[in-house]
Amino acid sequence: AQKVTQAQTEISVVEKEDVTLDCVYETRDTTYYLFWYKQPPSGELVFLIRRNSFDEQNEISGRYSWNFQKSTSSFNFTITASQVVDSAVYFCALSEASDSWGKLQFGAGTQVVVTP
Amino acid sequence: KAGVTQTPRYLIKTRGQQVTLSCSPISGHRSVSWYQQTPGQGLQFLFEYFSETQRNKGNFPGRFSGRQFSNSRSEMNVSTLELGDSALYLCASSPPDRGADGYTFGSGTRLTVV
């Protein structure tokens, strides 16, 4: 069963618009880790953020912000004032403490297209 | 510091052949994981190696294998290649403890099977 769901396949915005990417996860572990990665056309996965299950603080990093809500099993990602360089595929991922550290379970990804 | 290095970047092989891909993790990282990325299946976990031992394995046939050397470098091998093995293969390294950051990925090896 899919443990990480990214329902949005593609989102297209015009530069300077905000865009929110949804991520819903499923786990029975009480300790787990959530991640967001960015994959530009070059293919490399670029780490954006990691959040531990016991830390529900939201986080802001420049134009990026994350909203973690355990009650709804969601870990959403917002890009404020989008730029063309934000065009990429964004992946949400889950690592469960009951599994080995090196195993990430990815969502299907959301393609973000930012046009000038 | 140097990132995760994967070689080669591109590879074209014929059905039935075998292939070996290499991954050099960040210095000090002892965990190396491999992932297969295809348009149809997305990013799927292949296996993880830690201190030369396979620690976890995904749901892939036995044609997919790997190993890790004492310097933490890892190789994965795919035997009897099939067209469906065409994919981007990514490896990731992480430090021995569950530190503050995520895994660091390499740029991948794009394998095309013809």
HADDOCK unambig.tbl for C-alpha pairs under 7 A between the chains (distance, minus, plus):
assign (segid A and resid 43 and name CA) (segid B and resid 107 and name CA) 5.95 0.50 0.50
assign (segid A and resid 43 and name CA) (segid B and resid 108 and name CA) 6.86 0.50 0.50
assign (segid A and resid 44 and name CA) (segid B and resid 105 and name CA) 6.51 0.50 0.50
assign (segid A and resid 44 and name CA) (segid B and resid 106 and name CA) 6.03 0.50 0.50
assign (segid A and resid 44 and name CA) (segid B and resid 107 and name CA) 4.26 0.50 0.50
assign (segid A and resid 44 and name CA) (segid B and resid 108 and name CA) 6.56 0.50 0.50
assign (segid A and resid 45 and name CA) (segid B and resid 105 and name CA) 5.74 0.50 0.50
assign (segid A and resid 47 and name CA) (segid B and resid 102 and name CA) 6.33 0.50 0.50
assign (segid A and resid 47 and name CA) (segid B and resid 104 and name CA) 6.93 0.50 0.50
assign (segid A and resid 50 and name CA) (segid B and resid 101 and name CA) 6.32 0.50 0.50
assign (segid A and resid 50 and name CA) (segid B and resid 102 and name CA) 6.10 0.50 0.50
assign (segid A and resid 100 and name CA) (segid B and resid 55 and name CA) 6.93 0.50 0.50
assign (segid A and resid 100 and name CA) (segid B and resid 56 and name CA) 6.56 0.50 0.50
assign (segid A and resid 102 and name CA) (segid B and resid 31 and name CA) 6.68 0.50 0.50
assign (segid A and resid 102 and name CA) (segid B and resid 33 and name CA) 5.74 0.50 0.50
assign (segid A and resid 102 and name CA) (segid B and resid 48 and name CA) 5.82 0.50 0.50
assign (segid A and resid 103 and name CA) (segid B and resid 45 and name CA) 6.54 0.50 0.50
assign (segid A and resid 103 and name CA) (segid B and resid 48 and name CA) 6.97 0.50 0.50
assign (segid A and resid 104 and name CA) (segid B and resid 45 and name CA) 6.90 0.50 0.50
assign (segid A and resid 106 and name CA) (segid B and resid 43 and name CA) 6.19 0.50 0.50
assign (segid A and resid 108 and name CA) (segid B and resid 42 and name CA) 5.78 0.50 0.50
